[in-house]
Amino acid sequence: MADGKKKIFIVEDDEFLRSLNAKKLESEGYEVSVAIDGPSAMTAIPEAAPDLIFLDLLLPGGKDGFDVLTAIKADEKTKNIPVVVFSNLGQTEDIEKARALGAVDFLVKANFTLDDVVLKIKEVLK
């Protein structure tokens, strides 16, 4: 983009959360793209070429966040895009699996406010 805005791609099936995060990030000056399920995320992310991907793990459509993360990291065009997992799955094994697949961070939804999310994104993108 000519305007230099950082692009964030949110993969989240919960409409309320998706909308809330998108509005907050747009108000902070980010360009936001969204997908509501695994298959559409896997198609849209390479086209969107975001600077960061915010990824839920529990997704409809037959492909969960782990599948999406695996696909992102296997694709030459997207493998270097940082992925922050944002999920209600907070078990140690889920966190370890996400990190092993290439996620740069893992946020448990219940533990983070919108402001925390923005701070995390700024930290990852600096």
ABEGO torsion letter per residue (X at the ends): XAAGBBBBBBBBABAAAAAAAAAAAAAAGBBBBBBABAAAAAAAAAAAGBABBBBBABBBGGBBAAAAAAAAAABAAAAABBBBBBBABABAAAAAAAAAAGBABBBBAAABBAAAAAAAAAAAAX
